[in-house]
Amino acid sequence: MSTLPLSLFVPFILLAASALFLRRPGRRPGRLPAFAEAAALAGMSLALAGLVQFLFVGSQGPVAVGLLSFRLDAISLTLALLVSFVGWVVVRYARRYLDGEGREGAFHGLALAAVAAVLVLVQAGSLPVLVAGFVATGLLLRQLLLFYPDRAEARRAATKFTRVWGAGDVALVLAGALLWQAYGSLDIAMLNAASAQAFPAAAQGAVVLVVLAAALKTAAFPLHGWLTEVMEAPTPVSALLHAGIINSGGVLLITLSGLVQQSPGAMAALVMLGGLTALFGGVVMLTQSAVKTALAWSTVAQMGFMLLQCGLGLWALALLHIAAHSLYKAHAFLASGNAVRAVNAIRKPGPVAVPGLGAVARSFALALALYTSVAMAFTLAVGEKSPQALALGAMLIFGVSYLIAQGLADAAPGALTRRTVRASLAAALAYFGFQVVANAVWGPSLPAAPVPGPLEWALIVLAVLSFGVVAVAQALFPLWAHHPSTAGLRVHLANGLYLNAMFDRMTGGFRASTRT
């Protein structure tokens, strides 16, 4: 008889702890916040023990707990550890941050329950359990967004979130109905395996709905507005979003990667939508003056990049992206206040070295030369890389090229030049190094990147050129930043090209914010 995975106990422990706050949802609920932190720490410890258990015992396939079906593999256990760790950090931080707030107890109870719901989601072994995890997560996050219910902006953000997230739930339920019609099963492992043998029309329609659900869950363009308005909730809520909530669309795609990859059209849609969202979010982020709003737009861009990775079939790298982004962005939100104070306390820097056209051209050539050299070295040492992986690395290195351009400017000191060149080399080494690790850890459980055909090659070239053009424009921006037309463009971009306002108008978001 197989041993029940330890990580499966974590949601039940957190739910039991959250129930204690039902009787004390108000200000300073005694020792319960300390108990919440202890429960979150215990959950993280069990998740870690579950991963260690898996390394020694190996995969046991789907595990049934009553009517619920869960899976035990390297992917689900990694995500469980990630979610429980971020949840513990947020609960610990909130003990002081929310001390004395009127709904302090309610936050701790809702946060523990939300982490429990996400843990069910990332370990789901069947579509009904997956949908239940999504629905529960949405209901709990709505309550967290309404932590300050008297704020009209918070009510508007919660209303938009509910509509977008709920639409994703509906799409996923419809996908499940089509998959049941196509294969007569809702078991995730069975669906991934069966799709490789047969892919009927019902399954194709289901994949379209799965991609739609993933886009809605990740706040992809143009329905990203609710994510940029979560600043009306406490900072711990923004950090908790990165415990598998805002990136749950990527988790959905990775969980059903064997099924999704059978549809070239769906993969192409992910590349185009993800690339557009990444570029749009990144450009708008540069125009934001408030640090938390800039971080929110950065998350929009990062989620788009994650969808792009999924569309390229780089599933292990997409999972690595989820883990890395969750950790650094949760930390960025929690540390944003200290960062602002630290910057304000130091002496303001002098003029920034502005690179000319020649410096920008040299920086991109140098960055690509370093990247090519590292790619060839890893190819000789580890093996041939897929065109998708090489293209993704080129997109990433464009960002480092911007730093090198600062170092190659005529007014830049030599130390800055050397530092930026080292940063480019380190980025290339890190990209291929982490890629090797990710493929070794999660690759056996995920499909390999497809061999690109004409459509895939066209999308790869388009994506690389698009990211390259935006990176060059960013590097040259200081040269034409003072032009009158640039000032107007900056205003439009700072407002997200008013797409959020248009969504409010279409859905009645402005009216929703006035209700009590």
LOFI-599029 format. One record per residue (C-alpha): residue number from 1; x, y, z. Coordinates in steps of 0.2 Angstrom, whole numbers, padded with zeros to 4 digits. Layout:
N
<atom NUM, <X, Y, Z>>
...
% end
This chain:
516
<atom 1, <0000, 0000, 0000>>
<atom 2, <0007, 0017, -0005>>
<atom 3, <0011, 0030, 0008>>
<atom 4, <-0001, 0046, 0006>>
<atom 5, <0010, 0061, 0001>>
<atom 6, <0013, 0073, 0015>>
<atom 7, <0010, 0088, 0004>>
<atom 8, <-0009, 0083, 0003>>
<atom 9, <-0011, 0086, 0021>>
<atom 10, <-0006, 0104, 0019>>
<atom 11, <-0023, 0111, 0012>>
<atom 12, <-0033, 0103, 0026>>
<atom 13, <-0021, 0110, 0040>>
<atom 14, <-0022, 0127, 0033>>
<atom 15, <-0041, 0126, 0031>>
<atom 16, <-0043, 0121, 0049>>
<atom 17, <-0032, 0135, 0055>>
<atom 18, <-0042, 0148, 0045>>
<atom 19, <-0058, 0142, 0053>>
<atom 20, <-0052, 0148, 0070>>
<atom 21, <-0053, 0166, 0063>>
<atom 22, <-0072, 0165, 0059>>
<atom 23, <-0075, 0169, 0078>>
<atom 24, <-0062, 0183, 0079>>
<atom 25, <-0061, 0192, 0062>>
<atom 26, <-0058, 0209, 0070>>
<atom 27, <-0043, 0219, 0077>>
<atom 28, <-0029, 0210, 0087>>
<atom 29, <-0037, 0193, 0088>>
<atom 30, <-0025, 0188, 0102>>
<atom 31, <-0013, 0174, 0098>>
<atom 32, <-0021, 0169, 0083>>
<atom 33, <-0010, 0178, 0070>>
<atom 34, <0005, 0169, 0078>>
<atom 35, <-0005, 0153, 0076>>
<atom 36, <-0008, 0157, 0058>>
<atom 37, <0010, 0159, 0055>>
<atom 38, <0014, 0143, 0064>>
<atom 39, <0001, 0134, 0053>>
<atom 40, <0009, 0141, 0037>>
<atom 41, <0026, 0136, 0043>>
<atom 42, <0020, 0118, 0047>>
<atom 43, <0012, 0118, 0030>>
<atom 44, <0028, 0123, 0021>>
<atom 45, <0038, 0110, 0031>>
<atom 46, <0026, 0096, 0025>>
<atom 47, <0027, 0102, 0007>>
<atom 48, <0046, 0101, 0008>>
<atom 49, <0044, 0084, 0016>>
<atom 50, <0032, 0079, 0003>>
<atom 51, <0045, 0083, -0011>>
<atom 52, <0059, 0074, -0001>>
<atom 53, <0047, 0059, 0000>>
<atom 54, <0044, 0060, -0019>>
<atom 55, <0063, 0060, -0022>>
<atom 56, <0065, 0044, -0012>>
<atom 57, <0048, 0035, -0016>>
<atom 58, <0046, 0041, -0034>>
<atom 59, <0030, 0045, -0043>>
<atom 60, <0014, 0035, -0037>>
<atom 61, <0002, 0042, -0050>>
<atom 62, <-0015, 0049, -0046>>
<atom 63, <-0019, 0048, -0027>>
<atom 64, <-0038, 0048, -0021>>
<atom 65, <-0043, 0057, -0005>>
<atom 66, <-0061, 0053, -0004>>
<atom 67, <-0069, 0059, -0019>>
<atom 68, <-0054, 0070, -0023>>
<atom 69, <-0041, 0065, -0035>>
<atom 70, <-0023, 0072, -0034>>
<atom 71, <-0007, 0069, -0043>>
<atom 72, <0011, 0067, -0036>>
<atom 73, <0025, 0072, -0048>>
<atom 74, <0039, 0084, -0048>>
<atom 75, <0029, 0098, -0055>>
<atom 76, <0015, 0097, -0043>>
<atom 77, <0026, 0095, -0028>>
<atom 78, <0037, 0109, -0033>>
<atom 79, <0022, 0121, -0035>>
<atom 80, <0016, 0115, -0018>>
<atom 81, <0032, 0120, -0010>>
<atom 82, <0033, 0136, -0019>>
<atom 83, <0015, 0141, -0014>>
<atom 84, <0016, 0136, 0004>>
<atom 85, <0033, 0145, 0006>>
<atom 86, <0026, 0162, -0002>>
<atom 87, <0010, 0160, 0009>>
<atom 88, <0021, 0158, 0025>>
<atom 89, <0031, 0173, 0021>>
<atom 90, <0016, 0184, 0017>>
<atom 91, <0007, 0178, 0033>>
<atom 92, <0022, 0181, 0043>>
<atom 93, <0024, 0199, 0036>>
<atom 94, <0006, 0203, 0038>>
<atom 95, <0007, 0200, 0057>>
<atom 96, <0016, 0217, 0059>>
<atom 97, <0010, 0225, 0044>>
<atom 98, <-0009, 0223, 0048>>
<atom 99, <-0007, 0224, 0067>>
<atom 100, <-0022, 0235, 0073>>
<atom 101, <-0032, 0235, 0057>>
<atom 102, <-0050, 0233, 0059>>
<atom 103, <-0051, 0217, 0049>>
<atom 104, <-0035, 0210, 0055>>
<atom 105, <-0041, 0193, 0059>>
<atom 106, <-0052, 0191, 0043>>
<atom 107, <-0036, 0194, 0033>>
<atom 108, <-0026, 0179, 0041>>
<atom 109, <-0041, 0168, 0039>>
<atom 110, <-0044, 0172, 0021>>
<atom 111, <-0025, 0171, 0017>>
<atom 112, <-0024, 0154, 0025>>
<atom 113, <-0039, 0148, 0015>>
<atom 114, <-0033, 0155, -0001>>
<atom 115, <-0016, 0147, 0000>>
<atom 116, <-0026, 0130, 0004>>
<atom 117, <-0036, 0133, -0012>>
<atom 118, <-0021, 0136, -0023>>
<atom 119, <-0013, 0120, -0015>>
<atom 120, <-0028, 0110, -0021>>
<atom 121, <-0027, 0118, -0038>>
<atom 122, <-0008, 0115, -0041>>
<atom 123, <-0010, 0096, -0035>>
<atom 124, <-0026, 0092, -0044>>
<atom 125, <-0027, 0076, -0053>>
<atom 126, <-0043, 0078, -0062>>
<atom 127, <-0052, 0093, -0070>>
<atom 128, <-0066, 0094, -0057>>
<atom 129, <-0054, 0096, -0043>>
<atom 130, <-0044, 0109, -0054>>
<atom 131, <-0060, 0119, -0057>>
<atom 132, <-0065, 0118, -0038>>
<atom 133, <-0048, 0125, -0034>>
<atom 134, <-0050, 0139, -0046>>
<atom 135, <-0067, 0144, -0040>>
<atom 136, <-0062, 0144, -0022>>
<atom 137, <-0047, 0154, -0026>>
<atom 138, <-0057, 0167, -0035>>
<atom 139, <-0070, 0168, -0021>>
<atom 140, <-0057, 0171, -0008>>
<atom 141, <-0046, 0183, -0017>>
<atom 142, <-0062, 0194, -0020>>
<atom 143, <-0064, 0195, -0002>>
<atom 144, <-0046, 0200, 0001>>
<atom 145, <-0047, 0213, -0013>>
<atom 146, <-0062, 0220, -0003>>
<atom 147, <-0051, 0221, 0013>>
<atom 148, <-0055, 0240, 0013>>
<atom 149, <-0074, 0239, 0007>>
<atom 150, <-0077, 0257, 0009>>
<atom 151, <-0064, 0261, -0005>>
<atom 152, <-0073, 0264, -0021>>
<atom 153, <-0058, 0259, -0031>>
<atom 154, <-0056, 0243, -0022>>
<atom 155, <-0074, 0238, -0025>>
<atom 156, <-0071, 0242, -0044>>
<atom 157, <-0056, 0231, -0044>>
<atom 158, <-0065, 0217, -0036>>
<atom 159, <-0079, 0218, -0048>>
<atom 160, <-0068, 0217, -0063>>
<atom 161, <-0058, 0203, -0056>>
<atom 162, <-0073, 0193, -0052>>
<atom 163, <-0080, 0195, -0070>>
<atom 164, <-0063, 0191, -0078>>
<atom 165, <-0059, 0176, -0066>>
<atom 166, <-0077, 0169, -0067>>
<atom 167, <-0077, 0170, -0086>>
<atom 168, <-0061, 0159, -0085>>
<atom 169, <-0070, 0147, -0074>>
<atom 170, <-0084, 0145, -0086>>
<atom 171, <-0072, 0142, -0100>>
<atom 172, <-0064, 0129, -0090>>
<atom 173, <-0080, 0120, -0086>>
<atom 174, <-0085, 0120, -0104>>
<atom 175, <-0068, 0113, -0109>>
<atom 176, <-0071, 0099, -0096>>
<atom 177, <-0088, 0095, -0104>>
<atom 178, <-0080, 0094, -0122>>
<atom 179, <-0065, 0083, -0115>>
<atom 180, <-0078, 0071, -0107>>
<atom 181, <-0087, 0070, -0124>>
<atom 182, <-0070, 0067, -0133>>
<atom 183, <-0062, 0055, -0121>>
<atom 184, <-0074, 0049, -0108>>
<atom 185, <-0063, 0054, -0094>>
<atom 186, <-0058, 0070, -0084>>
<atom 187, <-0042, 0062, -0076>>
<atom 188, <-0028, 0074, -0081>>
<atom 189, <-0014, 0061, -0084>>
<atom 190, <-0026, 0051, -0095>>
<atom 191, <-0031, 0067, -0105>>
<atom 192, <-0013, 0071, -0109>>
<atom 193, <-0009, 0053, -0114>>
<atom 194, <-0025, 0050, -0124>>
<atom 195, <-0023, 0067, -0134>>
<atom 196, <-0007, 0060, -0141>>
<atom 197, <-0016, 0045, -0149>>
<atom 198, <-0032, 0054, -0155>>
<atom 199, <-0037, 0072, -0156>>
<atom 200, <-0055, 0074, -0161>>
<atom 201, <-0064, 0090, -0164>>
<atom 202, <-0071, 0091, -0147>>
<atom 203, <-0054, 0090, -0140>>
<atom 204, <-0048, 0104, -0151>>
<atom 205, <-0062, 0115, -0145>>
<atom 206, <-0058, 0111, -0127>>
<atom 207, <-0040, 0117, -0130>>
<atom 208, <-0046, 0133, -0137>>
<atom 209, <-0056, 0136, -0121>>
<atom 210, <-0042, 0130, -0110>>
<atom 211, <-0031, 0144, -0118>>
<atom 212, <-0044, 0156, -0116>>
<atom 213, <-0046, 0152, -0097>>
<atom 214, <-0027, 0153, -0095>>
<atom 215, <-0027, 0170, -0103>>
<atom 216, <-0041, 0176, -0092>>
<atom 217, <-0032, 0170, -0076>>
<atom 218, <-0016, 0178, -0080>>
<atom 219, <-0024, 0195, -0083>>
<atom 220, <-0018, 0195, -0102>>
<atom 221, <-0020, 0209, -0114>>
<atom 222, <-0033, 0217, -0115>>
<atom 223, <-0042, 0211, -0099>>
<atom 224, <-0027, 0216, -0087>>
<atom 225, <-0035, 0231, -0079>>
<atom 226, <-0040, 0223, -0062>>
<atom 227, <-0022, 0218, -0059>>
<atom 228, <-0016, 0235, -0060>>
<atom 229, <-0029, 0241, -0047>>
<atom 230, <-0025, 0229, -0033>>
<atom 231, <-0015, 0242, -0025>>
<atom 232, <-0031, 0247, -0016>>
<atom 233, <-0029, 0231, -0006>>
<atom 234, <-0015, 0229, 0007>>
<atom 235, <0002, 0226, 0001>>
<atom 236, <0002, 0207, 0008>>
<atom 237, <-0013, 0204, -0004>>
<atom 238, <-0002, 0210, -0019>>
<atom 239, <0012, 0198, -0013>>
<atom 240, <0000, 0184, -0010>>
<atom 241, <-0006, 0185, -0028>>
<atom 242, <0011, 0178, -0033>>
<atom 243, <0008, 0162, -0023>>
<atom 244, <0001, 0153, -0038>>
<atom 245, <-0014, 0165, -0041>>
<atom 246, <-0010, 0177, -0055>>
<atom 247, <0001, 0163, -0063>>
<atom 248, <-0012, 0150, -0061>>
<atom 249, <-0015, 0151, -0080>>
<atom 250, <0002, 0146, -0083>>
<atom 251, <0000, 0131, -0071>>
<atom 252, <-0016, 0126, -0080>>
<atom 253, <-0007, 0126, -0097>>
<atom 254, <0008, 0116, -0090>>
<atom 255, <-0004, 0104, -0081>>
<atom 256, <-0013, 0101, -0098>>
<atom 257, <0003, 0103, -0109>>
<atom 258, <0001, 0086, -0117>>
<atom 259, <-0016, 0091, -0123>>
<atom 260, <-0012, 0109, -0127>>
<atom 261, <0003, 0105, -0138>>
<atom 262, <-0008, 0095, -0149>>
<atom 263, <-0015, 0111, -0156>>
<atom 264, <-0003, 0121, -0167>>
<atom 265, <-0016, 0135, -0168>>
<atom 266, <-0018, 0136, -0149>>
<atom 267, <0001, 0137, -0147>>
<atom 268, <0002, 0151, -0160>>
<atom 269, <-0012, 0160, -0151>>
<atom 270, <-0002, 0159, -0135>>
<atom 271, <0014, 0166, -0144>>
<atom 272, <0005, 0181, -0151>>
<atom 273, <-0006, 0185, -0136>>
<atom 274, <0009, 0182, -0124>>
<atom 275, <0021, 0192, -0134>>
<atom 276, <0009, 0207, -0136>>
<atom 277, <0005, 0207, -0117>>
<atom 278, <0023, 0206, -0113>>
<atom 279, <0028, 0221, -0124>>
<atom 280, <0013, 0231, -0119>>
<atom 281, <0015, 0228, -0100>>
<atom 282, <0034, 0231, -0101>>
<atom 283, <0032, 0248, -0110>>
<atom 284, <0018, 0254, -0099>>
<atom 285, <0028, 0249, -0084>>
<atom 286, <0042, 0261, -0089>>
<atom 287, <0030, 0276, -0088>>
<atom 288, <0023, 0273, -0070>>
<atom 289, <0029, 0284, -0056>>
<atom 290, <0022, 0274, -0041>>
<atom 291, <0032, 0259, -0037>>
<atom 292, <0018, 0247, -0033>>
<atom 293, <0009, 0252, -0049>>
<atom 294, <0025, 0249, -0059>>
<atom 295, <0027, 0232, -0051>>
<atom 296, <0009, 0227, -0056>>
<atom 297, <0012, 0232, -0074>>
<atom 298, <0028, 0222, -0073>>
<atom 299, <0018, 0207, -0067>>
<atom 300, <0007, 0210, -0083>>
<atom 301, <0022, 0209, -0094>>
<atom 302, <0029, 0194, -0085>>
<atom 303, <0013, 0184, -0086>>
<atom 304, <0013, 0188, -0105>>
<atom 305, <0031, 0182, -0106>>
<atom 306, <0026, 0166, -0097>>
<atom 307, <0011, 0163, -0110>>
<atom 308, <0024, 0166, -0124>>
<atom 309, <0035, 0152, -0116>>
<atom 310, <0021, 0140, -0116>>
<atom 311, <0016, 0144, -0134>>
<atom 312, <0034, 0140, -0139>>
<atom 313, <0033, 0123, -0130>>
<atom 314, <0046, 0128, -0118>>
<atom 315, <0036, 0120, -0103>>
<atom 316, <0050, 0117, -0091>>
<atom 317, <0056, 0135, -0093>>
<atom 318, <0039, 0142, -0091>>
<atom 319, <0038, 0132, -0074>>
<atom 320, <0055, 0140, -0069>>
<atom 321, <0048, 0157, -0074>>
<atom 322, <0033, 0154, -0062>>
<atom 323, <0045, 0149, -0048>>
<atom 324, <0057, 0163, -0050>>
<atom 325, <0044, 0177, -0054>>
<atom 326, <0034, 0172, -0038>>
<atom 327, <0049, 0173, -0027>>
<atom 328, <0056, 0189, -0033>>
<atom 329, <0040, 0199, -0036>>
<atom 330, <0032, 0194, -0019>>
<atom 331, <0048, 0200, -0011>>
<atom 332, <0048, 0216, -0022>>
<atom 333, <0030, 0220, -0015>>
<atom 334, <0034, 0217, 0003>>
<atom 335, <0051, 0226, 0002>>
<atom 336, <0044, 0241, -0009>>
<atom 337, <0041, 0253, 0006>>
<atom 338, <0059, 0250, 0013>>
<atom 339, <0066, 0252, -0005>>
<atom 340, <0057, 0269, -0007>>
<atom 341, <0064, 0275, 0009>>
<atom 342, <0081, 0270, 0006>>
<atom 343, <0082, 0278, -0011>>
<atom 344, <0075, 0294, -0004>>
<atom 345, <0088, 0294, 0010>>
<atom 346, <0103, 0293, -0002>>
<atom 347, <0110, 0308, -0012>>
<atom 348, <0102, 0310, -0029>>
<atom 349, <0113, 0303, -0043>>
<atom 350, <0121, 0314, -0056>>
<atom 351, <0117, 0315, -0075>>
<atom 352, <0115, 0298, -0083>>
<atom 353, <0126, 0293, -0097>>
<atom 354, <0115, 0294, -0113>>
<atom 355, <0121, 0281, -0127>>
<atom 356, <0121, 0287, -0145>>
<atom 357, <0115, 0277, -0160>>
<atom 358, <0133, 0270, -0162>>
<atom 359, <0134, 0264, -0143>>
<atom 360, <0117, 0256, -0145>>
<atom 361, <0122, 0246, -0160>>
<atom 362, <0139, 0241, -0152>>
<atom 363, <0130, 0235, -0136>>
<atom 364, <0117, 0224, -0146>>
<atom 365, <0131, 0217, -0156>>
<atom 366, <0142, 0213, -0141>>
<atom 367, <0127, 0206, -0131>>
<atom 368, <0122, 0194, -0146>>
<atom 369, <0141, 0189, -0148>>
<atom 370, <0142, 0184, -0130>>
<atom 371, <0126, 0175, -0131>>
<atom 372, <0131, 0166, -0147>>
<atom 373, <0147, 0161, -0139>>
<atom 374, <0139, 0154, -0123>>
<atom 375, <0125, 0145, -0133>>
<atom 376, <0138, 0136, -0144>>
<atom 377, <0148, 0131, -0128>>
<atom 378, <0132, 0124, -0120>>
<atom 379, <0128, 0115, -0136>>
<atom 380, <0145, 0106, -0137>>
<atom 381, <0144, 0102, -0118>>
<atom 382, <0126, 0097, -0116>>
<atom 383, <0118, 0095, -0133>>
<atom 384, <0108, 0104, -0146>>
<atom 385, <0096, 0117, -0141>>
<atom 386, <0079, 0119, -0149>>
<atom 387, <0076, 0134, -0160>>
<atom 388, <0062, 0140, -0148>>
<atom 389, <0075, 0140, -0133>>
<atom 390, <0088, 0149, -0143>>
<atom 391, <0075, 0162, -0149>>
<atom 392, <0069, 0165, -0131>>
<atom 393, <0087, 0167, -0125>>
<atom 394, <0089, 0181, -0138>>
<atom 395, <0074, 0190, -0132>>
<atom 396, <0080, 0189, -0114>>
<atom 397, <0098, 0196, -0120>>
<atom 398, <0090, 0211, -0128>>
<atom 399, <0086, 0217, -0111>>
<atom 400, <0104, 0216, -0105>>
<atom 401, <0109, 0225, -0121>>
<atom 402, <0100, 0240, -0114>>
<atom 403, <0112, 0240, -0099>>
<atom 404, <0127, 0237, -0110>>
<atom 405, <0122, 0253, -0120>>
<atom 406, <0123, 0263, -0104>>
<atom 407, <0141, 0256, -0101>>
<atom 408, <0146, 0260, -0119>>
<atom 409, <0140, 0278, -0119>>
<atom 410, <0154, 0291, -0122>>
<atom 411, <0151, 0298, -0105>>
<atom 412, <0151, 0282, -0096>>
<atom 413, <0165, 0277, -0084>>
<atom 414, <0176, 0262, -0088>>
<atom 415, <0170, 0253, -0072>>
<atom 416, <0152, 0254, -0078>>
<atom 417, <0157, 0247, -0095>>
<atom 418, <0165, 0232, -0088>>
<atom 419, <0151, 0229, -0076>>
<atom 420, <0138, 0229, -0089>>
<atom 421, <0148, 0217, -0100>>
<atom 422, <0149, 0205, -0085>>
<atom 423, <0131, 0207, -0082>>
<atom 424, <0127, 0202, -0100>>
<atom 425, <0139, 0187, -0099>>
<atom 426, <0131, 0181, -0083>>
<atom 427, <0114, 0183, -0090>>
<atom 428, <0118, 0171, -0104>>
<atom 429, <0127, 0159, -0093>>
<atom 430, <0112, 0159, -0081>>
<atom 431, <0099, 0157, -0095>>
<atom 432, <0107, 0141, -0102>>
<atom 433, <0112, 0134, -0085>>
<atom 434, <0095, 0136, -0077>>
<atom 435, <0088, 0128, -0093>>
<atom 436, <0098, 0113, -0091>>
<atom 437, <0093, 0111, -0073>>
<atom 438, <0074, 0114, -0077>>
<atom 439, <0074, 0101, -0091>>
<atom 440, <0083, 0089, -0079>>
<atom 441, <0070, 0091, -0065>>
<atom 442, <0054, 0094, -0074>>
<atom 443, <0058, 0089, -0092>>
<atom 444, <0053, 0070, -0090>>
<atom 445, <0036, 0075, -0085>>
<atom 446, <0033, 0087, -0099>>
<atom 447, <0032, 0086, -0118>>
<atom 448, <0047, 0091, -0128>>
<atom 449, <0046, 0107, -0138>>
<atom 450, <0038, 0103, -0155>>
<atom 451, <0049, 0104, -0171>>
<atom 452, <0045, 0121, -0179>>
<atom 453, <0035, 0121, -0195>>
<atom 454, <0033, 0137, -0206>>
<atom 455, <0020, 0144, -0194>>
<atom 456, <0031, 0142, -0179>>
<atom 457, <0046, 0149, -0188>>
<atom 458, <0036, 0164, -0194>>
<atom 459, <0031, 0167, -0176>>
<atom 460, <0048, 0164, -0169>>
<atom 461, <0055, 0177, -0181>>
<atom 462, <0041, 0189, -0177>>
<atom 463, <0044, 0188, -0158>>
<atom 464, <0062, 0190, -0159>>
<atom 465, <0061, 0205, -0170>>
<atom 466, <0047, 0213, -0160>>
<atom 467, <0057, 0212, -0144>>
<atom 468, <0073, 0218, -0153>>
<atom 469, <0064, 0233, -0159>>
<atom 470, <0056, 0238, -0142>>
<atom 471, <0073, 0235, -0134>>
<atom 472, <0082, 0247, -0147>>
<atom 473, <0068, 0260, -0144>>
<atom 474, <0070, 0259, -0126>>
<atom 475, <0089, 0262, -0127>>
<atom 476, <0087, 0276, -0139>>
<atom 477, <0073, 0284, -0129>>
<atom 478, <0084, 0297, -0120>>
<atom 479, <0089, 0305, -0136>>
<atom 480, <0071, 0310, -0141>>
<atom 481, <0063, 0310, -0124>>
<atom 482, <0060, 0329, -0124>>
<atom 483, <0051, 0330, -0140>>
<atom 484, <0033, 0337, -0138>>
<atom 485, <0026, 0321, -0146>>
<atom 486, <0035, 0310, -0134>>
<atom 487, <0027, 0319, -0119>>
<atom 488, <0010, 0315, -0126>>
<atom 489, <0014, 0297, -0130>>
<atom 490, <0020, 0295, -0112>>
<atom 491, <0004, 0301, -0105>>
<atom 492, <-0006, 0289, -0116>>
<atom 493, <0005, 0275, -0111>>
<atom 494, <0005, 0279, -0093>>
<atom 495, <-0014, 0277, -0094>>
<atom 496, <-0012, 0260, -0102>>
<atom 497, <-0019, 0267, -0119>>
<atom 498, <-0036, 0269, -0109>>
<atom 499, <-0040, 0251, -0111>>
<atom 500, <-0045, 0249, -0093>>
<atom 501, <-0057, 0264, -0094>>
<atom 502, <-0065, 0256, -0110>>
<atom 503, <-0067, 0240, -0100>>
<atom 504, <-0075, 0249, -0086>>
<atom 505, <-0087, 0258, -0098>>
<atom 506, <-0092, 0242, -0106>>
<atom 507, <-0095, 0232, -0090>>
<atom 508, <-0102, 0245, -0079>>
<atom 509, <-0086, 0245, -0068>>
<atom 510, <-0088, 0264, -0064>>
<atom 511, <-0106, 0261, -0058>>
<atom 512, <-0100, 0245, -0048>>
<atom 513, <-0088, 0256, -0038>>
<atom 514, <-0101, 0267, -0031>>
<atom 515, <-0111, 0254, -0023>>
<atom 516, <-0110, 0250, -0005>>
% end
